[in-house]
Amino acid sequence: MDRGDIEQQLAQLHPAAFAWALSCCRWNASEAEEVLQSAYLRVLDGTARFAERSSFKTWLFSVVRIGAA
């Protein structure tokens, strides 16, 4: 998956990813925003790599969950 595909997936999944981040952060919106931004940075800079062993959404949500922990 190239960067353009990743950016498109992130844009498409953003509303659901933010809702998931809110849930992971006990509904603290500012913390959820920080967690989600950090997750997006890890995805875009290659620190978190999508190995296509699950759906992109499942993988992204795990990156968000780990960041919230």
HTML snippet that shows the backbone in 3Dmol.js (N, CA, C, O; Angstrom):
<script src="https://3Dmol.org/build/3Dmol-min.js"></script>
<div id="view" style="width:600px;height:400px;position:relative"></div>
<script>
const pdb = `
ATOM      1  N   MET A   1       0.855  -1.170   0.000  1.00  0.00           N
ATOM      2  CA  MET A   1       0.000   0.000   0.000  1.00  0.00           C
ATOM      3  C   MET A   1       0.902   1.234   0.000  1.00  0.00           C
ATOM      4  O   MET A   1       1.763   1.377   0.867  1.00  0.00           O
ATOM      5  N   ASP A   2       0.703   2.117  -0.968  1.00  0.00           N
ATOM      6  CA  ASP A   2       1.550   3.311  -1.038  1.00  0.00           C
ATOM      7  C   ASP A   2       0.963   4.435  -0.179  1.00  0.00           C
ATOM      8  O   ASP A   2      -0.155   4.336   0.326  1.00  0.00           O
ATOM      9  N   ARG A   3       1.749   5.505  -0.030  1.00  0.00           N
ATOM     10  CA  ARG A   3       1.358   6.599   0.852  1.00  0.00           C
ATOM     11  C   ARG A   3       0.024   7.229   0.453  1.00  0.00           C
ATOM     12  O   ARG A   3      -0.771   7.599   1.317  1.00  0.00           O
ATOM     13  N   GLY A   4      -0.223   7.353  -0.855  1.00  0.00           N
ATOM     14  CA  GLY A   4      -1.485   7.925  -1.311  1.00  0.00           C
ATOM     15  C   GLY A   4      -2.673   7.086  -0.870  1.00  0.00           C
ATOM     16  O   GLY A   4      -3.699   7.622  -0.451  1.00  0.00           O
ATOM     17  N   ASP A   5      -2.531   5.759  -0.966  1.00  0.00           N
ATOM     18  CA  ASP A   5      -3.595   4.859  -0.513  1.00  0.00           C
ATOM     19  C   ASP A   5      -3.804   4.980   0.993  1.00  0.00           C
ATOM     20  O   ASP A   5      -4.936   4.987   1.477  1.00  0.00           O
ATOM     21  N   ILE A   6      -2.704   5.074   1.720  1.00  0.00           N
ATOM     22  CA  ILE A   6      -2.798   5.201   3.176  1.00  0.00           C
ATOM     23  C   ILE A   6      -3.504   6.499   3.556  1.00  0.00           C
ATOM     24  O   ILE A   6      -4.383   6.500   4.417  1.00  0.00           O
ATOM     25  N   GLU A   7      -3.122   7.599   2.918  1.00  0.00           N
ATOM     26  CA  GLU A   7      -3.758   8.879   3.213  1.00  0.00           C
ATOM     27  C   GLU A   7      -5.252   8.840   2.903  1.00  0.00           C
ATOM     28  O   GLU A   7      -6.063   9.395   3.644  1.00  0.00           O
ATOM     29  N   GLN A   8      -5.605   8.183   1.808  1.00  0.00           N
ATOM     30  CA  GLN A   8      -7.018   8.069   1.442  1.00  0.00           C
ATOM     31  C   GLN A   8      -7.777   7.247   2.485  1.00  0.00           C
ATOM     32  O   GLN A   8      -8.887   7.611   2.873  1.00  0.00           O
ATOM     33  N   GLN A   9      -7.191   6.152   2.933  1.00  0.00           N
ATOM     34  CA  GLN A   9      -7.832   5.318   3.958  1.00  0.00           C
ATOM     35  C   GLN A   9      -7.988   6.089   5.264  1.00  0.00           C
ATOM     36  O   GLN A   9      -9.031   6.008   5.914  1.00  0.00           O
ATOM     37  N   LEU A  10      -6.950   6.839   5.653  1.00  0.00           N
ATOM     38  CA  LEU A  10      -7.033   7.620   6.888  1.00  0.00           C
ATOM     39  C   LEU A  10      -8.156   8.651   6.812  1.00  0.00           C
ATOM     40  O   LEU A  10      -8.907   8.830   7.771  1.00  0.00           O
ATOM     41  N   ALA A  11      -8.266   9.325   5.674  1.00  0.00           N
ATOM     42  CA  ALA A  11      -9.325  10.324   5.504  1.00  0.00           C
ATOM     43  C   ALA A  11     -10.702   9.680   5.579  1.00  0.00           C
ATOM     44  O   ALA A  11     -11.617  10.216   6.204  1.00  0.00           O
ATOM     45  N   GLN A  12     -10.839   8.539   4.945  1.00  0.00           N
ATOM     46  CA  GLN A  12     -12.127   7.856   4.923  1.00  0.00           C
ATOM     47  C   GLN A  12     -12.509   7.341   6.317  1.00  0.00           C
ATOM     48  O   GLN A  12     -13.681   7.374   6.693  1.00  0.00           O
ATOM     49  N   LEU A  13     -11.534   6.874   7.068  1.00  0.00           N
ATOM     50  CA  LEU A  13     -11.808   6.276   8.376  1.00  0.00           C
ATOM     51  C   LEU A  13     -11.757   7.278   9.527  1.00  0.00           C
ATOM     52  O   LEU A  13     -12.006   6.909  10.675  1.00  0.00           O
ATOM     53  N   HIS A  14     -11.441   8.530   9.238  1.00  0.00           N
ATOM     54  CA  HIS A  14     -11.239   9.507  10.317  1.00  0.00           C
ATOM     55  C   HIS A  14     -12.413   9.607  11.305  1.00  0.00           C
ATOM     56  O   HIS A  14     -12.179   9.554  12.512  1.00  0.00           O
ATOM     57  N   PRO A  15     -13.657   9.749  10.845  1.00  0.00           N
ATOM     58  CA  PRO A  15     -14.743   9.854  11.842  1.00  0.00           C
ATOM     59  C   PRO A  15     -14.809   8.638  12.779  1.00  0.00           C
ATOM     60  O   PRO A  15     -14.983   8.796  13.988  1.00  0.00           O
ATOM     61  N   ALA A  16     -14.674   7.449  12.230  1.00  0.00           N
ATOM     62  CA  ALA A  16     -14.724   6.242  13.065  1.00  0.00           C
ATOM     63  C   ALA A  16     -13.486   6.139  13.946  1.00  0.00           C
ATOM     64  O   ALA A  16     -13.579   5.706  15.094  1.00  0.00           O
ATOM     65  N   ALA A  17     -12.328   6.533  13.420  1.00  0.00           N
ATOM     66  CA  ALA A  17     -11.093   6.480  14.202  1.00  0.00           C
ATOM     67  C   ALA A  17     -11.149   7.468  15.362  1.00  0.00           C
ATOM     68  O   ALA A  17     -10.674   7.163  16.456  1.00  0.00           O
ATOM     69  N   PHE A  18     -11.725   8.648  15.137  1.00  0.00           N
ATOM     70  CA  PHE A  18     -11.841   9.611  16.228  1.00  0.00           C
ATOM     71  C   PHE A  18     -12.801   9.096  17.290  1.00  0.00           C
ATOM     72  O   PHE A  18     -12.539   9.247  18.484  1.00  0.00           O
ATOM     73  N   ALA A  19     -13.901   8.495  16.878  1.00  0.00           N
ATOM     74  CA  ALA A  19     -14.835   7.918  17.848  1.00  0.00           C
ATOM     75  C   ALA A  19     -14.153   6.818  18.662  1.00  0.00           C
ATOM     76  O   ALA A  19     -14.370   6.707  19.869  1.00  0.00           O
ATOM     77  N   TRP A  20     -13.331   6.012  18.001  1.00  0.00           N
ATOM     78  CA  TRP A  20     -12.596   4.944  18.702  1.00  0.00           C
ATOM     79  C   TRP A  20     -11.590   5.561  19.675  1.00  0.00           C
ATOM     80  O   TRP A  20     -11.457   5.093  20.806  1.00  0.00           O
ATOM     81  N   ALA A  21     -10.883   6.606  19.244  1.00  0.00           N
ATOM     82  CA  ALA A  21      -9.930   7.276  20.126  1.00  0.00           C
ATOM     83  C   ALA A  21     -10.642   7.858  21.344  1.00  0.00           C
ATOM     84  O   ALA A  21     -10.136   7.762  22.463  1.00  0.00           O
ATOM     85  N   LEU A  22     -11.798   8.454  21.135  1.00  0.00           N
ATOM     86  CA  LEU A  22     -12.582   8.968  22.271  1.00  0.00           C
ATOM     87  C   LEU A  22     -12.896   7.858  23.261  1.00  0.00           C
ATOM     88  O   LEU A  22     -12.749   8.032  24.470  1.00  0.00           O
ATOM     89  N   SER A  23     -13.325   6.728  22.744  1.00  0.00           N
ATOM     90  CA  SER A  23     -13.647   5.595  23.598  1.00  0.00           C
ATOM     91  C   SER A  23     -12.418   5.120  24.369  1.00  0.00           C
ATOM     92  O   SER A  23     -12.501   4.830  25.562  1.00  0.00           O
ATOM     93  N   CYS A  24     -11.289   5.043  23.689  1.00  0.00           N
ATOM     94  CA  CYS A  24     -10.043   4.588  24.323  1.00  0.00           C
ATOM     95  C   CYS A  24      -9.529   5.580  25.361  1.00  0.00           C
ATOM     96  O   CYS A  24      -8.799   5.205  26.278  1.00  0.00           O
ATOM     97  N   CYS A  25      -9.910   6.840  25.214  1.00  0.00           N
ATOM     98  CA  CYS A  25      -9.442   7.900  26.121  1.00  0.00           C
ATOM     99  C   CYS A  25     -10.509   8.315  27.128  1.00  0.00           C
ATOM    100  O   CYS A  25     -10.456   9.417  27.675  1.00  0.00           O
ATOM    101  N   ARG A  26     -11.470   7.442  27.372  1.00  0.00           N
ATOM    102  CA  ARG A  26     -12.546   7.699  28.339  1.00  0.00           C
ATOM    103  C   ARG A  26     -13.277   8.998  28.054  1.00  0.00           C
ATOM    104  O   ARG A  26     -13.606   9.752  28.970  1.00  0.00           O
ATOM    105  N   TRP A  27     -13.530   9.255  26.768  1.00  0.00           N
ATOM    106  CA  TRP A  27     -14.335  10.376  26.278  1.00  0.00           C
ATOM    107  C   TRP A  27     -13.709  11.745  26.535  1.00  0.00           C
ATOM    108  O   TRP A  27     -14.409  12.757  26.556  1.00  0.00           O
ATOM    109  N   ASN A  28     -12.390  11.774  26.730  1.00  0.00           N
ATOM    110  CA  ASN A  28     -11.661  13.031  26.871  1.00  0.00           C
ATOM    111  C   ASN A  28     -11.243  13.466  25.464  1.00  0.00           C
ATOM    112  O   ASN A  28     -10.325  12.892  24.877  1.00  0.00           O
ATOM    113  N   ALA A  29     -11.922  14.486  24.927  1.00  0.00           N
ATOM    114  CA  ALA A  29     -11.734  14.880  23.528  1.00  0.00           C
ATOM    115  C   ALA A  29     -10.319  15.368  23.228  1.00  0.00           C
ATOM    116  O   ALA A  29      -9.752  15.013  22.194  1.00  0.00           O
ATOM    117  N   SER A  30      -9.748  16.167  24.107  1.00  0.00           N
ATOM    118  CA  SER A  30      -8.399  16.683  23.822  1.00  0.00           C
ATOM    119  C   SER A  30      -7.365  15.563  23.846  1.00  0.00           C
ATOM    120  O   SER A  30      -6.444  15.559  23.029  1.00  0.00           O
ATOM    121  N   GLU A  31      -7.502  14.623  24.761  1.00  0.00           N
ATOM    122  CA  GLU A  31      -6.595  13.477  24.801  1.00  0.00           C
ATOM    123  C   GLU A  31      -6.784  12.606  23.561  1.00  0.00           C
ATOM    124  O   GLU A  31      -5.810  12.111  22.994  1.00  0.00           O
ATOM    125  N   ALA A  32      -8.022  12.422  23.146  1.00  0.00           N
ATOM    126  CA  ALA A  32      -8.301  11.623  21.951  1.00  0.00           C
ATOM    127  C   ALA A  32      -7.692  12.253  20.706  1.00  0.00           C
ATOM    128  O   ALA A  32      -7.162  11.550  19.845  1.00  0.00           O
ATOM    129  N   GLU A  33      -7.768  13.586  20.609  1.00  0.00           N
ATOM    130  CA  GLU A  33      -7.160  14.281  19.471  1.00  0.00           C
ATOM    131  C   GLU A  33      -5.650  14.040  19.431  1.00  0.00           C
ATOM    132  O   GLU A  33      -5.086  13.786  18.367  1.00  0.00           O
ATOM    133  N   GLU A  34      -5.001  14.121  20.589  1.00  0.00           N
ATOM    134  CA  GLU A  34      -3.557  13.896  20.655  1.00  0.00           C
ATOM    135  C   GLU A  34      -3.192  12.458  20.298  1.00  0.00           C
ATOM    136  O   GLU A  34      -2.238  12.217  19.559  1.00  0.00           O
ATOM    137  N   VAL A  35      -3.950  11.516  20.823  1.00  0.00           N
ATOM    138  CA  VAL A  35      -3.700  10.102  20.532  1.00  0.00           C
ATOM    139  C   VAL A  35      -3.863   9.831  19.039  1.00  0.00           C
ATOM    140  O   VAL A  35      -3.043   9.140  18.434  1.00  0.00           O
ATOM    141  N   LEU A  36      -4.916  10.374  18.453  1.00  0.00           N
ATOM    142  CA  LEU A  36      -5.165  10.142  17.036  1.00  0.00           C
ATOM    143  C   LEU A  36      -4.087  10.801  16.178  1.00  0.00           C
ATOM    144  O   LEU A  36      -3.623  10.203  15.207  1.00  0.00           O
ATOM    145  N   GLN A  37      -3.687  12.010  16.519  1.00  0.00           N
ATOM    146  CA  GLN A  37      -2.626  12.673  15.767  1.00  0.00           C
ATOM    147  C   GLN A  37      -1.330  11.876  15.853  1.00  0.00           C
ATOM    148  O   GLN A  37      -0.632  11.710  14.852  1.00  0.00           O
ATOM    149  N   SER A  38      -1.013  11.392  17.023  1.00  0.00           N
ATOM    150  CA  SER A  38       0.191  10.585  17.208  1.00  0.00           C
ATOM    151  C   SER A  38       0.111   9.300  16.382  1.00  0.00           C
ATOM    152  O   SER A  38       1.101   8.887  15.776  1.00  0.00           O
ATOM    153  N   ALA A  39      -1.050   8.677  16.358  1.00  0.00           N
ATOM    154  CA  ALA A  39      -1.232   7.453  15.567  1.00  0.00           C
ATOM    155  C   ALA A  39      -1.056   7.750  14.084  1.00  0.00           C
ATOM    156  O   ALA A  39      -0.396   6.989  13.377  1.00  0.00           O
ATOM    157  N   TYR A  40      -1.634   8.838  13.607  1.00  0.00           N
ATOM    158  CA  TYR A  40      -1.493   9.209  12.198  1.00  0.00           C
ATOM    159  C   TYR A  40      -0.033   9.466  11.846  1.00  0.00           C
ATOM    160  O   TYR A  40       0.428   9.065  10.777  1.00  0.00           O
ATOM    161  N   LEU A  41       0.696  10.130  12.737  1.00  0.00           N
ATOM    162  CA  LEU A  41       2.112  10.381  12.482  1.00  0.00           C
ATOM    163  C   LEU A  41       2.905   9.084  12.396  1.00  0.00           C
ATOM    164  O   LEU A  41       3.755   8.930  11.520  1.00  0.00           O
ATOM    165  N   ARG A  42       2.625   8.149  13.308  1.00  0.00           N
ATOM    166  CA  ARG A  42       3.316   6.855  13.264  1.00  0.00           C
ATOM    167  C   ARG A  42       3.006   6.107  11.979  1.00  0.00           C
ATOM    168  O   ARG A  42       3.880   5.456  11.407  1.00  0.00           O
ATOM    169  N   VAL A  43       1.764   6.201  11.525  1.00  0.00           N
ATOM    170  CA  VAL A  43       1.374   5.533  10.280  1.00  0.00           C
ATOM    171  C   VAL A  43       2.072   6.186   9.093  1.00  0.00           C
ATOM    172  O   VAL A  43       2.624   5.488   8.242  1.00  0.00           O
ATOM    173  N   LEU A  44       2.056   7.508   9.025  1.00  0.00           N
ATOM    174  CA  LEU A  44       2.593   8.216   7.866  1.00  0.00           C
ATOM    175  C   LEU A  44       4.116   8.215   7.804  1.00  0.00           C
ATOM    176  O   LEU A  44       4.688   8.243   6.715  1.00  0.00           O
ATOM    177  N   ASP A  45       4.783   8.183   8.965  1.00  0.00           N
ATOM    178  CA  ASP A  45       6.248   8.174   8.920  1.00  0.00           C
ATOM    179  C   ASP A  45       6.827   6.760   8.858  1.00  0.00           C
ATOM    180  O   ASP A  45       8.044   6.585   8.786  1.00  0.00           O
ATOM    181  N   GLY A  46       5.954   5.757   8.885  1.00  0.00           N
ATOM    182  CA  GLY A  46       6.403   4.379   8.735  1.00  0.00           C
ATOM    183  C   GLY A  46       6.772   3.681  10.023  1.00  0.00           C
ATOM    184  O   GLY A  46       7.166   2.515   9.996  1.00  0.00           O
ATOM    185  N   THR A  47       6.656   4.368  11.162  1.00  0.00           N
ATOM    186  CA  THR A  47       6.942   3.729  12.439  1.00  0.00           C
ATOM    187  C   THR A  47       5.979   2.564  12.677  1.00  0.00           C
ATOM    188  O   THR A  47       6.377   1.503  13.157  1.00  0.00           O
ATOM    189  N   ALA A  48       4.724   2.777  12.338  1.00  0.00           N
ATOM    190  CA  ALA A  48       3.721   1.703  12.368  1.00  0.00           C
ATOM    191  C   ALA A  48       3.520   1.269  10.920  1.00  0.00           C
ATOM    192  O   ALA A  48       3.186   2.085  10.061  1.00  0.00           O
ATOM    193  N   ARG A  49       3.720   0.001  10.658  1.00  0.00           N
ATOM    194  CA  ARG A  49       3.644  -0.494   9.279  1.00  0.00           C
ATOM    195  C   ARG A  49       2.504  -1.474   9.104  1.00  0.00           C
ATOM    196  O   ARG A  49       2.345  -2.414   9.883  1.00  0.00           O
ATOM    197  N   PHE A  50       1.722  -1.243   8.083  1.00  0.00           N
ATOM    198  CA  PHE A  50       0.589  -2.107   7.753  1.00  0.00           C
ATOM    199  C   PHE A  50       1.107  -3.314   6.973  1.00  0.00           C
ATOM    200  O   PHE A  50       1.584  -3.170   5.847  1.00  0.00           O
ATOM    201  N   ALA A  51       1.013  -4.497   7.568  1.00  0.00           N
ATOM    202  CA  ALA A  51       1.522  -5.724   6.953  1.00  0.00           C
ATOM    203  C   ALA A  51       0.436  -6.501   6.219  1.00  0.00           C
ATOM    204  O   ALA A  51       0.690  -7.602   5.731  1.00  0.00           O
ATOM    205  N   GLU A  52      -0.758  -5.949   6.135  1.00  0.00           N
ATOM    206  CA  GLU A  52      -1.884  -6.550   5.424  1.00  0.00           C
ATOM    207  C   GLU A  52      -2.272  -7.924   5.967  1.00  0.00           C
ATOM    208  O   GLU A  52      -2.716  -8.787   5.210  1.00  0.00           O
ATOM    209  N   ARG A  53      -2.107  -8.131   7.279  1.00  0.00           N
ATOM    210  CA  ARG A  53      -2.550  -9.375   7.916  1.00  0.00           C
ATOM    211  C   ARG A  53      -3.963  -9.251   8.465  1.00  0.00           C
ATOM    212  O   ARG A  53      -4.547 -10.228   8.934  1.00  0.00           O
ATOM    213  N   SER A  54      -4.509  -8.038   8.402  1.00  0.00           N
ATOM    214  CA  SER A  54      -5.888  -7.773   8.807  1.00  0.00           C
ATOM    215  C   SER A  54      -6.376  -6.642   7.914  1.00  0.00           C
ATOM    216  O   SER A  54      -5.658  -6.191   7.021  1.00  0.00           O
ATOM    217  N   SER A  55      -7.599  -6.185   8.158  1.00  0.00           N
ATOM    218  CA  SER A  55      -8.070  -5.037   7.379  1.00  0.00           C
ATOM    219  C   SER A  55      -7.328  -3.788   7.850  1.00  0.00           C
ATOM    220  O   SER A  55      -6.813  -3.747   8.968  1.00  0.00           O
ATOM    221  N   PHE A  56      -7.277  -2.783   7.000  1.00  0.00           N
ATOM    222  CA  PHE A  56      -6.606  -1.542   7.371  1.00  0.00           C
ATOM    223  C   PHE A  56      -7.276  -0.924   8.593  1.00  0.00           C
ATOM    224  O   PHE A  56      -6.599  -0.412   9.485  1.00  0.00           O
ATOM    225  N   LYS A  57      -8.594  -0.973   8.634  1.00  0.00           N
ATOM    226  CA  LYS A  57      -9.335  -0.390   9.758  1.00  0.00           C
ATOM    227  C   LYS A  57      -8.971  -1.084  11.070  1.00  0.00           C
ATOM    228  O   LYS A  57      -8.730  -0.414  12.074  1.00  0.00           O
ATOM    229  N   THR A  58      -8.931  -2.392  11.074  1.00  0.00           N
ATOM    230  CA  THR A  58      -8.576  -3.135  12.286  1.00  0.00           C
ATOM    231  C   THR A  58      -7.174  -2.771  12.742  1.00  0.00           C
ATOM    232  O   THR A  58      -6.939  -2.546  13.929  1.00  0.00           O
ATOM    233  N   TRP A  59      -6.245  -2.713  11.797  1.00  0.00           N
ATOM    234  CA  TRP A  59      -4.869  -2.365  12.112  1.00  0.00           C
ATOM    235  C   TRP A  59      -4.775  -0.939  12.663  1.00  0.00           C
ATOM    236  O   TRP A  59      -4.121  -0.705  13.679  1.00  0.00           O
ATOM    237  N   LEU A  60      -5.426   0.008  11.992  1.00  0.00           N
ATOM    238  CA  LEU A  60      -5.397   1.404  12.439  1.00  0.00           C
ATOM    239  C   LEU A  60      -5.968   1.525  13.847  1.00  0.00           C
ATOM    240  O   LEU A  60      -5.405   2.228  14.687  1.00  0.00           O
ATOM    241  N   PHE A  61      -7.067   0.855  14.107  1.00  0.00           N
ATOM    242  CA  PHE A  61      -7.674   0.942  15.442  1.00  0.00           C
ATOM    243  C   PHE A  61      -6.739   0.365  16.498  1.00  0.00           C
ATOM    244  O   PHE A  61      -6.731   0.845  17.631  1.00  0.00           O
ATOM    245  N   SER A  62      -5.950  -0.656  16.156  1.00  0.00           N
ATOM    246  CA  SER A  62      -4.994  -1.192  17.115  1.00  0.00           C
ATOM    247  C   SER A  62      -3.867  -0.191  17.373  1.00  0.00           C
ATOM    248  O   SER A  62      -3.391  -0.077  18.502  1.00  0.00           O
ATOM    249  N   VAL A  63      -3.440   0.529  16.347  1.00  0.00           N
ATOM    250  CA  VAL A  63      -2.422   1.576  16.525  1.00  0.00           C
ATOM    251  C   VAL A  63      -2.964   2.657  17.468  1.00  0.00           C
ATOM    252  O   VAL A  63      -2.241   3.136  18.341  1.00  0.00           O
ATOM    253  N   VAL A  64      -4.201   3.031  17.299  1.00  0.00           N
ATOM    254  CA  VAL A  64      -4.828   4.037  18.159  1.00  0.00           C
ATOM    255  C   VAL A  64      -4.921   3.507  19.593  1.00  0.00           C
ATOM    256  O   VAL A  64      -4.582   4.214  20.542  1.00  0.00           O
ATOM    257  N   ARG A  65      -5.377   2.270  19.747  1.00  0.00           N
ATOM    258  CA  ARG A  65      -5.534   1.678  21.094  1.00  0.00           C
ATOM    259  C   ARG A  65      -4.211   1.604  21.818  1.00  0.00           C
ATOM    260  O   ARG A  65      -4.132   1.934  23.002  1.00  0.00           O
ATOM    261  N   ILE A  66      -3.175   1.179  21.130  1.00  0.00           N
ATOM    262  CA  ILE A  66      -1.851   1.090  21.750  1.00  0.00           C
ATOM    263  C   ILE A  66      -1.358   2.478  22.144  1.00  0.00           C
ATOM    264  O   ILE A  66      -0.756   2.644  23.205  1.00  0.00           O
ATOM    265  N   GLY A  67      -1.606   3.464  21.308  1.00  0.00           N
ATOM    266  CA  GLY A  67      -1.213   4.834  21.630  1.00  0.00           C
ATOM    267  C   GLY A  67      -1.961   5.379  22.840  1.00  0.00           C
ATOM    268  O   GLY A  67      -1.404   6.145  23.627  1.00  0.00           O
ATOM    269  N   ALA A  68      -3.206   4.990  22.984  1.00  0.00           N
ATOM    270  CA  ALA A  68      -4.000   5.458  24.131  1.00  0.00           C
ATOM    271  C   ALA A  68      -3.582   4.795  25.427  1.00  0.00           C
ATOM    272  O   ALA A  68      -3.748   5.362  26.507  1.00  0.00           O
ATOM    273  N   ALA A  69      -3.042   3.597  25.318  1.00  0.00           N
ATOM    274  CA  ALA A  69      -2.611   2.876  26.523  1.00  0.00           C
ATOM    275  C   ALA A  69      -1.432   3.573  27.147  1.00  0.00           C
ATOM    276  O   ALA A  69      -0.920   3.123  28.171  1.00  0.00           O
TER     277      ALA A  69
END
`;
const viewer = $3Dmol.createViewer("view");
viewer.addModel(pdb, "pdb");
viewer.setStyle({}, {cartoon: {color: "spectrum"}});
viewer.zoomTo();
viewer.render();
</script>
